[in-house]
Amino acid sequence: MRACALLTAATLLSACSTTYAIPKSELMRLDGFKDDNAALLKELGDVMLNRPNDRSRTVRDVDGDPHKFTADTPLALVGPPKEPEDARFRTEAQRFIALSVDTTRFVGVPIKPDSEPLSVQMAEVDHGTLRKFSLGKTLLLTGGIGLVVLASVVTVGLLIDPTTDGGGGGGGIDFDSVPERGLRF
């Protein structure tokens, strides 16, 4: 039973997400992005409510599909291909409250309170990656695992019929008797 709980917890914690490659040219659309509400989480400062701002941007992936970028969207930068692959420039996927992107430099302010701003020369960047959480995929995976575990328990219960001896000396499984219910071949 503990194994089932651990498996379910691992599934929920891993959560299904999809990573999309964003071309360098599309990263320029993130210039000027700022989420004042997320900035409030980082530090209390100049906060003006009901002020219009740019809390989301839309960028396209390499397939041309649009994706909404917000302060909750993890973004990573990836450099040009190198051999071996481990030598390739990569940043950690982070959530940002403010971005400044031009042809020479990418500067992002992470939402983590103690993090330093990320500053990268655009010459080092080949593309970016966005990671999006999928609640539907996570629920399907967790439900599927639950059904498999339930079906396994029921199947084992049908194949092995626990019996007790009449003397009241405790329960056990009698492998010599044929269960009255169960699969017969």
MDAnalysis code that builds the backbone (N, CA, C; Angstrom):
import MDAnalysis as mda
import numpy as np

u = mda.Universe.empty(555, n_residues=185, atom_resindex=np.repeat(np.arange(185), 3), trajectory=True)
u.add_TopologyAttr("name", ["N", "CA", "C"] * 185)
u.add_TopologyAttr("resid", np.arange(1, 186))
u.add_TopologyAttr("resname", ["MET", "ARG", "ALA", "CYS", "ALA", "LEU", "LEU", "THR", "ALA", "ALA", "THR", "LEU", "LEU", "SER", "ALA", "CYS", "SER", "THR", "THR", "TYR", "ALA", "ILE", "PRO", "LYS", "SER", "GLU", "LEU", "MET", "ARG", "LEU", "ASP", "GLY", "PHE", "LYS", "ASP", "ASP", "ASN", "ALA", "ALA", "LEU", "LEU", "LYS", "GLU", "LEU", "GLY", "ASP", "VAL", "MET", "LEU", "ASN", "ARG", "PRO", "ASN", "ASP", "ARG", "SER", "ARG", "THR", "VAL", "ARG", "ASP", "VAL", "ASP", "GLY", "ASP", "PRO", "HIS", "LYS", "PHE", "THR", "ALA", "ASP", "THR", "PRO", "LEU", "ALA", "LEU", "VAL", "GLY", "PRO", "PRO", "LYS", "GLU", "PRO", "GLU", "ASP", "ALA", "ARG", "PHE", "ARG", "THR", "GLU", "ALA", "GLN", "ARG", "PHE", "ILE", "ALA", "LEU", "SER", "VAL", "ASP", "THR", "THR", "ARG", "PHE", "VAL", "GLY", "VAL", "PRO", "ILE", "LYS", "PRO", "ASP", "SER", "GLU", "PRO", "LEU", "SER", "VAL", "GLN", "MET", "ALA", "GLU", "VAL", "ASP", "HIS", "GLY", "THR", "LEU", "ARG", "LYS", "PHE", "SER", "LEU", "GLY", "LYS", "THR", "LEU", "LEU", "LEU", "THR", "GLY", "GLY", "ILE", "GLY", "LEU", "VAL", "VAL", "LEU", "ALA", "SER", "VAL", "VAL", "THR", "VAL", "GLY", "LEU", "LEU", "ILE", "ASP", "PRO", "THR", "THR", "ASP", "GLY", "GLY", "GLY", "GLY", "GLY", "GLY", "GLY", "ILE", "ASP", "PHE", "ASP", "SER", "VAL", "PRO", "GLU", "ARG", "GLY", "LEU", "ARG", "PHE"])
u.atoms.positions = np.array([
    [0.816, -1.180, 0.000],
    [0.000, 0.000, 0.000],
    [0.871, 1.260, 0.000],
    [1.999, 1.191, 0.712],
    [2.906, 2.334, 0.719],
    [3.490, 2.574, -0.663],
    [3.720, 1.491, -1.387],
    [4.262, 1.636, -2.739],
    [3.282, 2.384, -3.625],
    [1.988, 2.085, -3.477],
    [0.964, 2.787, -4.266],
    [0.948, 4.274, -3.920],
    [1.034, 4.572, -2.631],
    [1.031, 5.968, -2.208],
    [2.265, 6.697, -2.722],
    [3.416, 6.042, -2.663],
    [4.642, 6.660, -3.163],
    [4.586, 6.877, -4.669],
    [4.032, 5.902, -5.387],
    [3.915, 6.022, -6.841],
    [2.985, 7.168, -7.217],
    [1.861, 7.270, -6.517],
    [0.919, 8.356, -6.786],
    [1.551, 9.708, -6.462],
    [2.233, 9.791, -5.338],
    [2.889, 11.050, -4.962],
    [3.956, 11.440, -5.981],
    [4.723, 10.465, -6.438],
    [5.763, 10.747, -7.437],
    [5.146, 11.244, -8.735],
    [4.029, 10.647, -9.129],
    [3.351, 11.062, -10.355],
    [2.851, 12.491, -10.232],
    [2.222, 12.799, -9.108],
    [1.698, 14.149, -8.927],
    [2.811, 15.187, -8.838],
    [3.905, 14.818, -8.186],
    [5.008, 15.767, -8.060],
    [5.736, 15.981, -9.382],
    [5.821, 14.934, -10.191],
    [6.522, 15.087, -11.463],
    [5.696, 15.904, -12.435],
    [4.397, 15.793, -12.382],
    [3.466, 16.553, -13.205],
    [3.867, 16.563, -14.678],
    [2.916, 16.333, -15.491],
    [3.177, 16.303, -16.927],
    [3.298, 17.730, -17.453],
    [4.349, 17.979, -18.166],
    [4.541, 19.279, -18.791],
    [5.135, 19.069, -20.173],
    [4.978, 20.081, -21.006],
    [5.502, 20.036, -22.363],
    [6.456, 21.209, -22.537],
    [7.573, 20.960, -23.193],
    [8.560, 22.010, -23.441],
    [8.505, 22.410, -24.911],
    [8.437, 23.706, -25.157],
    [8.367, 24.234, -26.522],
    [9.615, 25.063, -26.809],
    [10.203, 24.870, -27.980],
    [11.363, 25.658, -28.407],
    [10.873, 26.968, -29.021],
    [11.409, 28.069, -28.525],
    [11.033, 29.400, -28.997],
    [12.230, 29.997, -29.731],
    [12.070, 30.345, -31.024],
    [13.201, 30.903, -31.782],
    [13.710, 32.215, -31.171],
    [14.947, 32.505, -31.440],
    [15.596, 33.715, -30.923],
    [14.823, 34.974, -31.321],
    [14.300, 34.992, -32.535],
    [13.557, 36.165, -33.004],
    [12.286, 36.394, -32.180],
    [11.663, 35.321, -31.699],
    [10.448, 35.446, -30.893],
    [10.755, 35.895, -29.468],
    [11.970, 35.627, -29.003],
    [12.344, 36.076, -27.662],
    [12.311, 37.600, -27.573],
    [12.518, 38.273, -28.711],
    [12.489, 39.736, -28.738],
    [11.109, 40.270, -28.352],
    [10.055, 39.484, -28.583],
    [8.699, 39.917, -28.230],
    [8.510, 40.048, -26.719],
    [9.394, 39.433, -25.959],
    [9.287, 39.495, -24.501],
    [9.874, 40.776, -23.927],
    [10.482, 41.616, -24.788],
    [11.086, 42.862, -24.322],
    [10.023, 43.742, -23.664],
    [10.326, 44.211, -22.465],
    [9.407, 45.084, -21.742],
    [8.385, 44.346, -20.899],
    [8.429, 43.021, -20.893],
    [7.481, 42.255, -20.078],
    [7.690, 42.594, -18.604],
    [6.574, 42.842, -17.911],
    [6.643, 43.098, -16.472],
    [5.310, 42.714, -15.855],
    [5.365, 41.989, -14.758],
    [4.159, 41.615, -14.028],
    [4.250, 42.236, -12.642],
    [3.514, 43.325, -12.449],
    [3.584, 44.043, -11.175],
    [3.056, 43.213, -10.016],
    [2.060, 42.371, -10.266],
    [1.541, 41.531, -9.186],
    [2.590, 40.529, -8.736],
    [3.323, 39.956, -9.674],
    [4.394, 39.032, -9.307],
    [5.532, 39.787, -8.629],
    [5.761, 41.017, -9.060],
    [6.804, 41.819, -8.425],
    [6.441, 42.119, -6.976],
    [5.155, 42.250, -6.697],
    [4.712, 42.491, -5.331],
    [5.053, 41.307, -4.440],
    [5.021, 40.106, -5.019],
    [5.409, 38.928, -4.256],
    [6.889, 38.982, -3.903],
    [7.692, 39.574, -4.775],
    [9.131, 39.622, -4.545],
    [9.486, 40.692, -3.514],
    [8.910, 41.844, -3.653],
    [9.197, 42.925, -2.708],
    [8.071, 43.942, -2.777],
    [7.806, 44.569, -1.662],
    [6.798, 45.626, -1.653],
    [7.456, 46.898, -2.147],
    [6.805, 47.505, -3.099],
    [7.388, 48.700, -3.679],
    [6.290, 49.589, -4.225],
    [6.573, 50.291, -5.308],
    [5.615, 51.177, -5.941],
    [4.537, 50.330, -6.607],
    [3.378, 50.261, -5.986],
    [2.288, 49.441, -6.512],
    [1.098, 50.347, -6.792],
    [0.676, 50.376, -8.036],
    [-0.511, 51.126, -8.411],
    [-1.503, 50.129, -8.985],
    [-2.598, 49.911, -8.264],
    [-3.594, 48.952, -8.711],
    [-4.399, 49.524, -9.876],
    [-4.978, 48.645, -10.662],
    [-5.810, 48.992, -11.816],
    [-5.059, 49.802, -12.863],
    [-3.756, 49.643, -12.911],
    [-2.944, 50.312, -13.916],
    [-2.741, 49.342, -15.075],
    [-2.960, 49.765, -16.316],
    [-2.728, 48.844, -17.428],
    [-1.244, 48.507, -17.530],
    [-0.969, 47.247, -17.757],
    [0.428, 46.830, -17.913],
    [0.491, 45.609, -18.820],
    [1.679, 45.142, -19.054],
    [1.889, 43.999, -19.934],
    [2.154, 42.755, -19.098],
    [1.096, 42.127, -18.602],
    [1.251, 40.952, -17.750],
    [1.399, 39.664, -18.540],
    [1.168, 39.707, -19.812],
    [1.365, 38.500, -20.627],
    [1.789, 38.906, -22.031],
    [2.484, 38.014, -22.660],
    [2.915, 38.190, -24.047],
    [2.641, 36.888, -24.774],
    [2.489, 36.974, -26.064],
    [2.303, 35.779, -26.881],
    [3.528, 35.602, -27.761],
    [4.106, 34.408, -27.706],
    [5.250, 34.065, -28.551],
    [4.906, 32.801, -29.322],
    [5.583, 32.614, -30.442],
    [5.342, 31.425, -31.267],
    [6.530, 30.480, -31.167],
    [6.216, 29.179, -31.153],
    [7.292, 28.186, -31.107],
    [7.810, 27.929, -32.517],
    [8.727, 26.993, -32.667],
    [9.332, 26.722, -33.971],
    [8.320, 26.175, -34.969],
    [7.198, 25.629, -34.483],
    [6.144, 25.135, -35.376],
    [5.129, 26.214, -35.726],
    [5.273, 27.404, -35.133],
    [4.358, 28.501, -35.412],
    [3.149, 28.548, -34.495],
    [3.085, 27.680, -33.499],
    [1.954, 27.671, -32.571],
    [2.149, 28.751, -31.511],
    [1.076, 29.516, -31.211],
    [1.203, 30.579, -30.211],
    [1.167, 30.026, -28.782],
    [1.930, 30.668, -27.898],
    [1.958, 30.302, -26.484],
    [1.965, 31.578, -25.659],
    [1.148, 31.585, -24.624],
    [1.061, 32.746, -23.742],
    [2.184, 32.669, -22.707],
    [2.928, 33.746, -22.586],
    [4.005, 33.844, -21.602],
    [3.553, 34.754, -20.476],
    [3.617, 34.248, -19.237],
    [3.295, 35.033, -18.044],
    [4.425, 34.842, -17.030],
    [4.266, 35.448, -15.871],
    [5.268, 35.290, -14.811],
    [5.288, 33.863, -14.272],
    [4.266, 33.070, -14.571],
    [4.207, 31.677, -14.118],
    [4.794, 30.702, -15.125],
    [5.273, 31.199, -16.257],
    [5.814, 30.332, -17.304],
    [7.328, 30.194, -17.155],
    [7.828, 28.979, -16.896],
    [9.284, 28.797, -16.809],
    [9.943, 28.986, -18.183],
    [11.003, 29.774, -18.219],
    [11.736, 30.068, -19.449],
    [13.205, 29.725, -19.239],
    [13.797, 29.068, -20.223],
    [15.233, 28.762, -20.199],
    [15.829, 29.202, -21.526],
    [17.099, 29.547, -21.514],
    [17.818, 29.919, -22.730],
    [18.800, 28.810, -23.078],
    [18.904, 28.519, -24.378],
    [19.772, 27.440, -24.854],
    [20.687, 28.003, -25.930],
    [21.956, 27.640, -25.852],
    [22.942, 28.107, -26.819],
    [22.998, 27.228, -28.052],
    [23.856, 27.576, -29.010],
    [23.997, 26.788, -30.230],
    [24.524, 25.383, -29.923],
    [24.235, 24.420, -30.798],
    [24.695, 23.040, -30.571],
    [26.215, 22.953, -30.506],
    [26.699, 22.125, -29.581],
    [28.134, 21.875, -29.432],
    [28.333, 20.400, -29.149],
    [29.521, 19.936, -29.430],
    [29.889, 18.552, -29.099],
    [30.877, 18.566, -27.964],
    [30.714, 17.851, -26.925],
    [29.556, 17.040, -26.572],
    [28.380, 17.926, -26.151],
    [27.211, 17.337, -26.094],
    [25.984, 18.077, -25.777],
    [26.062, 18.758, -24.407],
    [26.807, 18.169, -23.487],
    [26.941, 18.758, -22.150],
    [27.643, 20.115, -22.183],
    [28.415, 20.381, -23.221],
    [29.138, 21.648, -23.334],
    [28.238, 22.777, -23.841],
    [27.030, 22.455, -24.248],
    [26.097, 23.445, -24.778],
    [25.636, 24.387, -23.661],
    [25.582, 25.680, -23.980],
    [25.146, 26.691, -23.025],
    [23.660, 26.508, -22.723],
    [23.311, 26.459, -21.440],
    [21.914, 26.371, -20.998],
    [21.750, 27.140, -19.694],
    [20.594, 27.790, -19.562],
    [20.255, 28.384, -18.272],
    [19.184, 27.517, -17.625],
    [19.069, 27.640, -16.331],
    [18.025, 26.930, -15.602],
    [16.673, 27.541, -15.964],
    [15.643, 26.705, -16.101],
    [14.301, 27.217, -16.371],
    [13.832, 27.997, -15.149],
    [13.514, 29.260, -15.361],
    [13.096, 30.137, -14.268],
    [11.849, 30.898, -14.662],
    [11.142, 31.373, -13.644],
    [10.004, 32.264, -13.864],
    [10.501, 33.689, -13.626],
    [10.071, 34.609, -14.480],
    [10.566, 35.983, -14.429],
    [9.423, 36.957, -14.188],
    [9.731, 38.052, -13.457],
    [8.739, 39.103, -13.255],
    [8.965, 40.276, -14.199],
    [10.160, 40.374, -14.767],
    [10.453, 41.448, -15.717],
    [11.542, 40.979, -16.671],
    [11.379, 41.372, -17.947],
    [12.354, 40.992, -18.971],
    [12.708, 42.198, -19.826],
    [13.959, 42.246, -20.218],
    [14.430, 43.234, -21.174],
    [15.264, 42.475, -22.203],
    [14.813, 42.509, -23.447],
    [15.490, 41.741, -24.497],
    [15.731, 42.656, -25.691],
    [16.969, 42.714, -26.143],
    [17.270, 43.407, -27.396],
    [18.231, 42.534, -28.192],
    [18.774, 43.073, -29.258],
    [19.618, 42.259, -30.141],
    [20.943, 41.866, -29.505],
    [21.343, 42.546, -28.434],
    [22.641, 42.244, -27.828],
    [22.565, 41.554, -26.472],
    [21.488, 41.767, -25.709],
    [21.457, 41.274, -24.332],
    [20.046, 40.856, -23.909],
    [19.996, 39.790, -23.099],
    [18.776, 39.320, -22.440],
    [18.971, 39.548, -20.945],
    [18.060, 40.297, -20.331],
    [18.121, 40.533, -18.888],
    [16.763, 40.173, -18.308],
    [16.768, 39.269, -17.336],
    [15.534, 38.842, -16.691],
    [15.648, 38.907, -15.183],
    [14.574, 39.376, -14.539],
    [14.519, 39.426, -13.079],
    [13.699, 38.225, -12.618],
    [14.343, 37.238, -11.978],
    [13.619, 36.042, -11.542],
    [12.630, 36.348, -10.423],
    [11.604, 35.517, -10.331],
    [10.584, 35.696, -9.300],
    [11.071, 35.229, -7.929],
    [12.109, 34.371, -7.909],
    [12.666, 33.910, -6.628],
    [13.256, 35.104, -5.889],
    [12.938, 35.250, -4.608],
    [13.362, 36.447, -3.871],
    [14.871, 36.675, -3.796],
    [15.659, 35.648, -3.617],
    [17.097, 35.837, -3.416],
    [17.925, 35.635, -4.678],
    [17.289, 35.615, -5.829],
    [18.009, 35.365, -7.080],
    [18.523, 36.661, -7.692],
    [19.690, 36.559, -8.269],
    [20.268, 37.684, -9.005],
    [19.627, 37.747, -10.392],
    [19.519, 38.939, -10.978],
    [19.008, 39.027, -12.348],
    [19.882, 38.222, -13.314],
    [19.241, 37.594, -14.273],
    [19.940, 36.809, -15.288],
    [20.293, 37.737, -16.446],
    [21.555, 37.806, -16.779],
    [22.016, 38.643, -17.878],
    [22.864, 37.784, -18.812],
    [22.412, 37.691, -20.068],
    [23.080, 36.828, -21.044],
    [23.248, 37.598, -22.350],
    [24.422, 37.472, -22.969],
    [24.640, 38.043, -24.297],
    [23.804, 37.251, -25.305],
    [23.068, 37.926, -26.165],
    [22.220, 37.236, -27.145],
    [23.054, 36.453, -28.158],
    [24.330, 36.783, -28.306],
    [25.198, 36.020, -29.207],
    [25.373, 34.585, -28.706],
    [25.203, 34.364, -27.390],
    [25.330, 33.024, -26.811],
    [24.049, 32.209, -26.917],
    [22.939, 32.847, -27.322],
    [21.622, 32.199, -27.313],
    [21.238, 31.734, -28.710],
    [20.820, 30.470, -28.813],
    [20.290, 29.926, -30.063],
    [18.768, 29.995, -30.061],
    [18.159, 29.614, -28.937],
    [16.707, 29.658, -28.785],
    [16.355, 29.599, -27.302],
    [15.090, 29.792, -27.002],
    [14.598, 29.661, -25.637],
    [13.644, 28.488, -25.552],
    [13.342, 28.056, -24.352],
    [12.357, 26.990, -24.163],
    [11.346, 27.430, -23.116],
    [10.072, 27.198, -23.420],
    [8.981, 27.436, -22.480],
    [8.472, 26.087, -22.012],
    [8.190, 25.967, -20.734],
    [7.622, 24.725, -20.210],
    [6.221, 25.031, -19.709],
    [5.249, 24.258, -20.221],
    [3.861, 24.457, -19.821],
    [3.343, 23.217, -19.116],
    [2.736, 23.424, -17.957],
    [2.129, 22.352, -17.177],
    [0.814, 21.938, -17.835],
    [0.542, 20.638, -17.862],
    [-0.696, 20.131, -18.436],
    [-1.472, 19.369, -17.368],
    [-2.528, 19.994, -16.840],
    [-3.352, 19.358, -15.818],
    [-4.048, 18.126, -16.382],
    [-4.518, 18.205, -17.618],
    [-5.208, 17.068, -18.233],
    [-4.320, 15.840, -18.338],
    [-3.104, 16.026, -18.832],
    [-2.176, 14.891, -18.956],
    [-1.822, 14.317, -17.588],
    [-1.640, 15.189, -16.608],
    [-1.303, 14.724, -15.263],
    [-2.447, 13.912, -14.674],
    [-3.684, 14.397, -14.831],
    [-4.836, 13.655, -14.310],
    [-5.016, 12.325, -15.031],
    [-4.817, 12.312, -16.346],
    [-4.923, 11.050, -17.085],
    [-3.861, 10.052, -16.643],
    [-2.639, 10.510, -16.470],
    [-1.566, 9.618, -16.035],
    [-1.834, 9.076, -14.634],
    [-2.218, 9.957, -13.715],
    [-2.500, 9.531, -12.345],
    [-3.698, 8.587, -12.307],
    [-4.755, 8.902, -13.055],
    [-5.925, 8.020, -13.113],
    [-5.592, 6.677, -13.724],
    [-4.784, 6.676, -14.775],
    [-4.376, 5.422, -15.415],
    [-3.579, 4.542, -14.478],
    [-2.659, 5.145, -13.744],
    [-1.870, 4.373, -12.773],
    [-2.785, 3.819, -11.684],
    [-3.727, 4.625, -11.219],
    [-4.673, 4.165, -10.201],
    [-5.509, 2.997, -10.685],
    [-5.978, 3.060, -11.931],
    [-6.771, 1.956, -12.489],
    [-5.947, 0.685, -12.632],
    [-4.705, 0.808, -13.044],
    [-3.838, -0.370, -13.181],
    [-3.597, -1.014, -11.822],
    [-3.341, -0.204, -10.810],
    [-3.121, -0.742, -9.459],
    [-4.386, -1.413, -8.948],
    [-5.537, -0.782, -9.132],
    [-6.809, -1.364, -8.695],
    [-7.097, -2.668, -9.422],
    [-6.903, -2.690, -10.731],
    [-7.128, -3.914, -11.509],
    [-6.177, -5.020, -11.066],
    [-4.946, -4.681, -10.745],
    [-3.980, -5.683, -10.276],
    [-4.411, -6.281, -8.942],
    [-4.860, -5.446, -8.031],
    [-5.303, -5.938, -6.722],
    [-6.517, -6.840, -6.871],
    [-7.477, -6.453, -7.701],
    [-8.673, -7.274, -7.917],
    [-8.300, -8.595, -8.572],
    [-7.421, -8.573, -9.556],
    [-7.004, -9.801, -10.245],
    [-6.298, -10.749, -9.286],
    [-5.397, -10.239, -8.493],
    [-4.702, -11.083, -7.513],
    [-5.699, -11.635, -6.502],
    [-6.669, -10.833, -6.101],
    [-7.699, -11.298, -5.170],
    [-8.549, -12.407, -5.748],
    [-8.804, -12.363, -7.044],
    [-9.593, -13.420, -7.686],
    [-8.784, -14.692, -7.883],
    [-7.512, -14.559, -8.168],
    [-6.680, -15.735, -8.424],
    [-6.252, -16.451, -7.145],
    [-6.019, -15.717, -6.095],
    [-5.589, -16.322, -4.830],
    [-6.714, -16.116, -3.830],
    [-7.342, -17.213, -3.400],
    [-8.458, -17.146, -2.474],
    [-7.953, -17.450, -1.071],
    [-7.890, -16.462, -0.198],
    [-7.410, -16.747, 1.150],
    [-8.414, -17.608, 1.905],
    [-7.933, -18.632, 2.585],
    [-8.797, -19.505, 3.381],
    [-8.209, -19.621, 4.769],
    [-9.023, -19.988, 5.690],
    [-8.554, -20.206, 7.052],
    [-8.859, -21.627, 7.442],
    [-8.050, -22.151, 8.325],
    [-8.363, -23.482, 8.823],
    [-9.455, -23.348, 9.871],
    [-10.224, -24.383, 10.052],
    [-11.378, -24.335, 10.936],
    [-11.024, -24.252, 12.396],
    [-9.802, -24.496, 12.767],
    [-9.425, -24.514, 14.162],
    [-9.274, -23.139, 14.777],
    [-9.396, -22.108, 14.007],
    [-9.249, -20.761, 14.542],
    [-7.820, -20.420, 14.887],
    [-6.884, -21.149, 14.313],
    [-5.484, -20.924, 14.623],
    [-4.867, -19.817, 13.804],
    [-5.656, -18.992, 13.172],
    [-5.105, -17.909, 12.376],
    [-5.388, -18.124, 10.911],
    [-5.212, -17.100, 10.150],
    [-5.493, -17.174, 8.721],
    [-4.241, -17.452, 7.934],
    [-4.438, -17.891, 6.759],
    [-3.325, -18.169, 5.874],
    [-3.852, -18.470, 4.496],
    [-3.000, -18.665, 3.572],
    [-3.394, -18.996, 2.208],
    [-3.136, -20.471, 1.994],
    [-4.178, -21.175, 1.596],
    [-4.072, -22.610, 1.334],
    [-3.885, -22.793, -0.162],
    [-2.680, -23.111, -0.598],
    [-2.399, -23.249, -2.022],
    [-2.807, -24.612, -2.567],
    [-3.173, -25.574, -1.675],
    [-3.555, -26.907, -2.136],
    [-5.005, -26.976, -2.569],
    [-5.842, -26.090, -2.080],
    [-7.253, -26.155, -2.457],
    [-7.506, -25.280, -3.679],
    [-8.508, -25.657, -4.429],
    [-8.910, -24.898, -5.606],
    [-10.017, -23.949, -5.172],
    [-9.882, -22.679, -5.410],
    [-10.926, -21.750, -4.986],
    [-12.217, -21.982, -5.756],
    [-13.339, -21.715, -5.080],
    [-14.635, -21.900, -5.726],
    [-14.884, -20.821, -6.762],
    [-14.384, -19.656, -6.513],
    [-14.501, -18.612, -7.524],
    [-13.104, -18.331, -8.058],
    [-13.023, -17.772, -9.166],
    [-11.720, -17.490, -9.746],
    [-11.646, -18.011, -11.165],
    [-10.527, -17.836, -11.767],
    [-10.338, -18.250, -13.147],
    [-10.026, -19.733, -13.212],
    [-10.636, -20.412, -14.144],
    [-10.367, -21.836, -14.353],
    [-9.922, -22.017, -15.794],
    [-8.938, -22.830, -15.970],
    [-8.397, -23.046, -17.312],
    [-8.732, -24.425, -17.797],
])
